[in-house]
Amino acid sequence: MTEPGQDLKEAVRRPASLRQTISAVAWSFFGVRRGRDHENDMARLNPVHVIIAGVLGAAVFVLMLLLLVRWVISSGVAGA
């Protein structure tokens, strides 16, 4: 029997690259992922890296939406 938290300690030591983590998070934002790829990601991605990449990705997404709205409002297209 393993001690409590051992699975989490092993998960944090997973050696996934930054590109793999960003790719997995980007696909999750898009909402399309093959089952086999999802299982591979679950086996090799570090959950801490996934959380950080997800928060940063969400912040970039919100920032892009805000910039788009400001551009549309300032261009006069929305006020016609």
Steps between C-alpha positions, in 0.01 A plus 500: 500500500632846412508792737247782454613755244745263330304509173512880500874500563551265207275711275696817577824331390369419149742617229286671237635780286360851492380444144308186598334680790401802292371274223282303741360817658434657157311190385297506820402864437392401151304207643616228263733222608533136401463252784840345438671841508315588820620181667859570388478852640363376832793260528783742424391858578583668828171620655662812647625602155154436352333723761751781444464474120121495532488812715740683268303384195173622653659837583627540144157403363321759717758765410450429129122529540535831682731636231260387229204670670698821551606497133143445377362776723774749408470430127138611494374176347290416805343845531353524152 
